[in-house]
């Protein structure tokens, strides 16, 4: 019985870790996109 619950806990933890990594990568991509957009907007006035 405890073997099954341990396995379920490991699978749940693995899913949570994957979700956390995905959120981290996604938020980093959003920050990079926002920084790039603000950089491109500022054109020097002639």
C-alpha positions in Angstrom: 0.0 0.0 0.0 2.7 2.5 0.9 4.6 1.6 -2.3 1.6 2.7 -4.4 1.2 6.0 -2.4 5.0 6.7 -2.7 4.8 6.1 -6.5 1.8 8.4 -6.7 3.6 11.1 -4.7 6.6 10.8 -6.9 4.5 11.2 -10.1 2.7 14.1 -8.6 5.9 15.8 -7.6 7.4 15.2 -11.1 4.3 16.9 -12.7 4.6 19.8 -10.3 8.3 20.3 -11.1 7.5 20.2 -14.8 4.8 22.7 -14.4 7.1 25.0 -12.3 9.8 24.8 -15.0 7.3 25.6 -17.7 6.0 28.6 -15.8 9.5 29.8 -15.2 10.4 29.5 -18.8 7.2 31.1 -19.9 7.6 34.1 -17.6 11.2 34.6 -18.7 10.0 34.6 -22.3 7.4 37.2 -21.5 10.0 39.4 -19.7 12.3 39.1 -22.7 9.6 40.0 -25.1 8.6 43.0 -23.1 12.2 44.2 -22.9 12.7 43.7 -26.6 9.4 45.6 -27.4 10.4 48.6 -25.2 13.8 48.6 -26.8 12.4 48.6 -30.3 9.9 51.3 -29.6 12.5 53.9 -28.6 13.8 55.2 -31.9 16.2 58.1 -31.9 14.6 61.4 -33.0 16.2 63.0 -36.0 
